[in-house]
């Protein structure tokens, strides 16, 4: 080894730049944060060639005195800390004092500033660590920082920069993470002379999201708010139908700082548990406010990670805020215009056929003078007539069974009715859906079973199309949760235990999870070196092949061993149990079973989605029908 030496200052700055300045977006983030810390109310960003040629940020903040410009680009020089105690209650976005020094060491930087009370401004130029100035300059109140030719003197770093559009995308993301938290500030972003965003001060968060992302997303967002002592959680979250393929759409801010935190990320995922398919990620815009001394922001050079004094409390508050909002919202998916025009399903075709009768009548009569309310009423009646006629005339079979229970007593014997009198053997016992008799004189509740898989039912606003398996799965899942909350699930002891072969890893995982499985009514005992005996099995799964279920269960517990918490594993096993026990697509149901399934839907907390996140129900409204048929 050579002798120990003190590194030259410009080397130190370049090393620091490697931590702070990853790409043009890193520069923009630091400059925007400096402007906000200076109290700016208007910030203008100009970019050229994806920030590789120019990043210029001008603000109307407090400005820097001319004799302090040299200190502004010195390492670890800052106006944001006055005493050591300030480190334990950071109130600003920046505080380390190395950002401008690091940026200046790998770019050609120009700094022009004028405090509001000063008669003139000053300019400082820095190139490769060499300063020129400060010198007098005409300037409006505030500060403008221009960073040109990033990494011009470090070609090894510059060659790693991506194409202009790629870098521009990262710049826009950095811009977005800042502007979302500061609606009181006017922001402008331009690239190569073309304005990309103009965000006025005082813009509502929803409006700003609509501008930055999409109007469709903004209109769909649900507000959340929760206040606990010393912690406030607020913001907007998207319903499950707006989920994305990555967590990039999860924006979390703590005291105005955009951060990534595993505790908060886990809370968000838990709040959406059972509402999203496995690979989908929720969209959230969350803002946490707490005393500065309860959060440490000095744990990462880019200040993108924080450490909470009480992470569990933050986790539970975020989870409760989102979960309560989702539980209080009808998350039933609506059929959009695109869905109607792309491979429309049988339910939509049924409604289209029903509404077609109105159109034919209007064509014959001229259709003049009828009000929209009258048309809407006629659409409803036509739909009802369609369901009634379909239920009494179409034979049962692969294409479905339709039924209007209240008319069953008076309807003349039909082939379809006779076929319905012979339900599948053991259907009620198998599904756990008890048939319910309608009250005498009750209004008809019309529904259609399509392809023995989907239920279509009429509502005041239109129709609901329901996946019978997904809905029953959700009902059973919540039933299992409720029973588990009261104690262990009922288990049936096997007179002749079945055996299942298992690998060494599966055997170990089953032993680790034995107590949890016993709570669920599943009793497995070692039966030789490579097999397990099924001594007890849940009564709910009576009609499920025990050996196949346990084989899949062993795969699950072995695969999640060491990765999932006990709570997560428990939920996944409950998911699996509900899925196996639920009626399947293709199962014919009796009319009483359909009635019972539909009525039980009303008592389910999250009836919009199955435990795996797939939708159980799709809504098709009359207004959508009116729009599709050009009636509005």
C-alpha positions, 0 to 999 in steps of 0.5 A: 500500500502507498502512503496515506494522503489527504485527497485534493478538494476537487477529487473529494467533490467528484467522489461526492458527485458520484453519490449525489449526481447520478444523472441529469434528474439528480441535478434537477432534484437538488436544484428544485429543493434548493429553490423551495428551501429558499421560499420560492413561489414561482420556479421555471425549469428549462432543459436541453437535450434531456438535461445533458446540454442544459439544466436551468432552474430559476426561482423568485426565492430569497436569493444569495448575497454576492459575497456568499456565492463562492460559499454556495458552491463550497463543500459542506457549506450551508445556510440550513443548519445553525447548530448541531441540534438542528440535525435532529429536527430537519425542517428543510429539504436540503441541509448537507451543503454538498449538492452544488459543490458536487454538481459544479465539479462535474459540469459548467455551472453558472449561478446568478442571484439577487436578494430581494433587498439588494439593488443588483445581483451577482454572477459566479461561474464554475468550471471543473472546480475553478471559480470565476467571479462573483461579478455584478450582474443584472438579475430579478430577485431570486436565484437562477442556476444553469448547469451545462454539459454535465460530466464534460470532464468525466467522460467515463460517467458521461458515456453512461447517460442514455438517449435524450428521451430516456433522460427526459423521462427521468427528469419529468419523474424527478420534477413530478416528485417535487411538484406534487408536494408543493401545490402552493408553488407555480412550476413551469417545465420546458424542454428544447424551448417547448413548454411541457407543463405549466402548473399554476400556484394554488392548483388542487392536488387532483387537478395537478395529478390530472395534468401530470398523469391523466384526467381519467386517473385523477377523476377515479381517485379516492381521498383518504385522511386520518389523524393520530396524535403526532401523525397525519395521513392524507392524500388520494388513492386509486381504486383497484381497477387503476392498478399498474404493473410496478410500484413506480406509481406509489408516491409517498411524501413525509413532511414534503419530501418524496421518499421510499419506505418499506414499512409504508410500502408494506402497509399499502400492499396490505390495504389492497390485499385481496383487491389486486391480482398478484402482479399488480400494484396500487396507485397512491399519492400519500402525504404524511405530516409529523414532528421533524424530530420523529423522522431521520432524513439523514440516512441516505445521500440522496435523502430518498430514504428515512428512518421513523422513530416509531415505524410500526405506528406509521405502518398501522396509520397508513394501513388504516387510512387506506383500508377504511376508505376502500371498505367504505367505497363501492369498488364494483368495476364499470364497463367502459366504452372500450369494453363494449366494443371489444369482444362484448360478453353475453351479458352485454349482448343480452342488454343490447338485444333488449334495447334493440327492441326499443330502437325497432319500435322507434324506427317504426313510429318515428321516435319523435317527441319522447323524453329521455326519462321516458326512453330510459323507462322503456329501456328498463322495461325492455330489459325486464321483458327480455329477461322474463322471456329468456327465462321461460323459453330458452332451454337449460344447457351450456348456454345458461339457465335463466329464471324469474322465481316469482313467476315460477308458480304461474308459468306454464310448464316449459322444457327449461322449467322441467330441466331446472327442477333437477339440480346437480346432485349435492349442489347445495351441500357442495357449495355451502350456498343455502337455497332461500325461498322468496316471500309470497308476493315479493317482486320478481328478482330477475337474473340470468346464468350465462354459460353456467359461469356468470350471473346477470342481474337487473338493478335500478341503474342498469345490470350487474354481471357477476363471476359466480366463482369469484363472488363465492370465493370472496364470501367463503374467504370472509366467512373463514376469516370471521370463524378464525377470529372466533377460534379454530376452524372445525376439523373432521377427523379422518377414519382412514387417513390419506397420505401425501408424499413430501420433500424434505423442505416441504416436511420442514415447512409443514412442521414449522406451520403445524400450529397455524394449519391446526387453527385452520382445521388441517392436521398433518402428521409425519408418516414415514421419512417422506410422507405425511398423513392427513389426520384432520381436514376442514369441514368446509372442504368436505367436497375437496380432494384432500390429497390434492389440496394438501399437495398444493398446500405443501408447495405453498408453505415450502415456497413461502418459508422464510419469505412471508410473515405468519400473517401473510402465509395465513391469508394465502392459505385462506385464499387457497381454501376459499378458492378450492371450496367455491363453486366453479365456472361451469357449475350449474346452480339451482335458482335458490342457490343463485338467489342465496349467492346474490343475497349474500353478496350484500353482506360482504365487505369487499364484494367487488373483488375475489381474494386474489384480486380479480373482479367479481362484478362488472356494472353496466349502467343505463347511461352507458347504454344510452351513450352507446346507442346515441340516445344522449 
